[in-house]
Every structure is written in C-alpha cells, then in structure tokens.
Amino acid sequence: MAKQHSKEDSKGDGFKLTGNPEEFIKLLVIDTDNRKWVTNQLEHGGPKHKQVLTALLCNRLYEMVRDVEKNSGYAFVLQDGYELIIEKDKETKVLPIPVPVNTGSKINNQKVIEAISHAPEHEVLAYAMCLQVIEWIITVKDKQLS
C-alpha cells in the first residue's frame, strides 16, 4: 500500500537495493563532472521509493539499449532535445541530458518545457533519460523500415 513521504526517505538507499545504473548514466552523460552530478541527483534526490524506481528504470533501459544495439547494429546516440535550465539556490545549471519533446508544435513544445522546468532535478533527469531511449528506439525503427 502507498505511504506518505517521510524525512527518512532521502538516505540514498535506492541504488543499494537495485544496483547502480552507472553504465547507463555513462552512455547518456559524457562529461565526468556532469555524470557525478546526475548520479548524485538520481541517488539522493527525492524519497526512497523514487530513488528505487529510477534505478530500476535506468537499469532496465540500459539492458534495452544494449539489446536494440545488438539486434539493429545501431549504436546509441543522444537524440536532439531541449536544453533545460535549472535555477536553484541562486545557481544556474543546464541539464546535461537534452529533453526530447515532440508534441508536433514548437509552441506546445516550449510550453511543455516550461512546465517541466519546475520539476525537481531528479525527476526531470529520470524522464529525460526515458525519453532519450524512447526517441532513439523510434529513430532506429524508422531507419530499419526505410
């Protein structure tokens, strides 16, 4: 049964329970400093259940990417997306993973990015990572069909 968040949730135990998605993060984030920041956000951001769910998701996405690479012959490539500017504690940071948004309208895309920009970093990162893999798989499928 679902429980309310508690102060004890943010201990960073999510990766311990499910395994560190380090290889997946390396695939998406080249820069070492950004990689450390992403790992820290995913490992310690939000309540424990989100840490666990994010780690599970990242680990499975990594397996999916490796399987699609093996079966298609196409290496994973980051997809185009929007740069998301994060402002927190008077600091500005660009999210190191572009956020692919395809609503069919540039105006709607901008509105979506504006809405996303208010989410916590760990949530935006998790969704951006999922969207990157989804968009890449769609691109691979399109290449195979053409």
C-alpha positions as CSV (number, residue, x, y, z in Angstrom):
1,M,0.0,0.0,0.0
2,A,1.2,3.5,-0.8
3,K,2.6,5.6,2.1
4,Q,3.2,9.3,2.5
5,H,6.7,10.6,2.2
6,S,8.8,10.8,5.3
7,K,12.0,12.6,6.2
8,E,13.8,9.2,6.4
9,D,13.3,8.5,2.7
10,S,16.2,10.5,1.3
11,K,19.1,8.3,2.5
12,G,20.2,7.3,-1.0
13,D,19.5,3.6,-0.4
14,G,17.7,3.2,-3.8
15,F,20.9,2.2,-5.7
16,K,21.9,-0.2,-2.9
17,L,18.6,-2.1,-3.4
18,T,18.5,-2.3,-7.2
19,G,22.1,-1.7,-8.4
20,N,23.8,1.4,-9.6
21,P,22.8,2.4,-13.1
22,E,26.4,3.8,-13.7
23,E,26.8,2.3,-17.1
24,F,23.5,3.7,-18.3
25,I,24.5,7.2,-17.0
26,K,27.9,6.9,-18.8
27,L,26.0,6.2,-22.0
28,L,24.0,9.4,-21.7
29,V,26.4,11.8,-20.0
30,I,30.0,12.1,-21.3
31,D,31.4,14.8,-19.0
32,T,32.7,13.3,-15.7
33,D,31.5,16.3,-13.6
34,N,28.1,16.2,-15.1
35,R,28.0,12.4,-14.7
36,K,28.7,12.8,-11.0
37,W,26.0,15.4,-10.6
38,V,23.5,13.2,-12.4
39,T,24.4,10.2,-10.3
40,N,24.1,12.2,-7.1
41,Q,20.7,13.6,-8.2
42,L,19.3,10.2,-9.0
43,E,20.8,8.5,-6.0
44,H,19.8,11.1,-3.4
45,G,17.0,13.1,-4.9
46,G,13.5,12.6,-3.7
47,P,12.1,10.0,-1.5
48,K,13.5,6.4,-1.3
49,H,10.7,5.0,-3.5
50,K,11.6,7.4,-6.3
51,Q,15.3,6.5,-6.0
52,V,14.5,2.8,-6.2
53,L,12.1,3.3,-9.1
54,T,14.6,5.4,-11.0
55,A,17.4,2.9,-10.5
56,L,15.2,0.1,-11.7
57,L,14.1,2.0,-14.7
58,C,17.6,3.1,-15.6
59,N,19.0,-0.5,-15.3
60,R,16.2,-1.9,-17.5
61,L,16.6,0.9,-20.0
62,Y,20.3,0.1,-20.2
63,E,19.5,-3.5,-21.0
64,M,17.0,-2.5,-23.6
65,V,19.5,-0.2,-25.3
66,R,22.2,-2.9,-25.4
67,D,19.7,-5.4,-26.8
68,V,18.5,-2.9,-29.5
69,E,22.1,-2.1,-30.4
70,K,23.0,-5.7,-30.7
71,N,19.9,-6.6,-32.8
72,S,19.9,-3.5,-35.0
73,G,23.5,-2.7,-35.5
74,Y,22.9,0.9,-34.5
75,A,24.9,2.4,-31.6
76,F,23.0,4.5,-29.1
77,V,23.2,8.2,-29.9
78,L,21.7,11.0,-27.8
79,Q,18.7,12.5,-29.5
80,D,18.0,16.1,-30.1
81,G,16.1,17.8,-27.4
82,Y,15.6,21.0,-25.4
83,E,18.2,22.4,-23.0
84,L,16.6,22.8,-19.7
85,I,18.0,25.5,-17.5
86,I,17.8,24.7,-13.8
87,E,17.9,27.5,-11.3
88,K,18.4,26.5,-7.7
89,D,19.9,28.3,-4.7
90,K,20.9,31.3,-6.9
91,E,22.9,28.9,-9.2
92,T,22.1,28.2,-12.8
93,K,22.8,24.8,-14.4
94,V,22.0,23.3,-17.8
95,L,20.6,19.8,-17.5
96,P,23.3,17.6,-19.1
97,I,20.7,15.5,-20.9
98,P,18.6,17.2,-23.6
99,V,14.9,16.7,-23.1
100,P,13.3,15.3,-26.3
101,V,9.8,16.8,-26.6
102,N,7.8,16.2,-29.7
103,T,4.2,17.4,-29.5
104,G,4.0,18.4,-33.2
105,S,4.1,22.1,-32.4
106,K,7.0,24.3,-31.4
107,I,4.7,26.4,-29.3
108,N,3.4,23.4,-27.4
109,N,6.9,22.0,-27.0
110,Q,8.0,25.3,-25.4
111,K,5.0,25.1,-23.0
112,V,5.9,21.6,-22.1
113,I,9.5,22.5,-21.4
114,E,8.3,25.5,-19.3
115,A,6.1,23.1,-17.2
116,I,8.9,20.5,-16.9
117,S,11.3,23.2,-15.7
118,H,9.5,23.4,-12.4
119,A,10.0,19.7,-11.6
120,P,12.8,18.6,-9.2
121,E,16.1,17.7,-10.9
122,H,15.9,14.0,-10.2
123,E,12.5,13.8,-11.8
124,V,13.5,15.7,-14.9
125,L,16.6,13.6,-15.3
126,A,14.7,10.3,-15.0
127,Y,12.1,11.4,-17.6
128,A,14.8,12.8,-19.9
129,M,16.7,9.5,-19.8
130,C,13.5,7.6,-20.6
131,L,12.6,9.9,-23.4
132,Q,16.1,9.7,-24.9
133,V,15.9,5.9,-25.1
134,I,12.3,6.0,-26.5
135,E,13.2,8.6,-29.2
136,W,16.4,6.6,-30.1
137,I,14.4,3.4,-30.5
138,I,11.9,5.1,-32.7
139,T,14.8,6.5,-34.8
140,V,16.3,3.0,-35.1
141,K,12.9,1.6,-36.1
142,D,12.4,4.3,-38.7
143,K,15.9,3.6,-40.2
144,Q,15.2,-0.1,-40.4
145,L,11.9,0.5,-42.2
146,S,13.3,2.8,-44.7
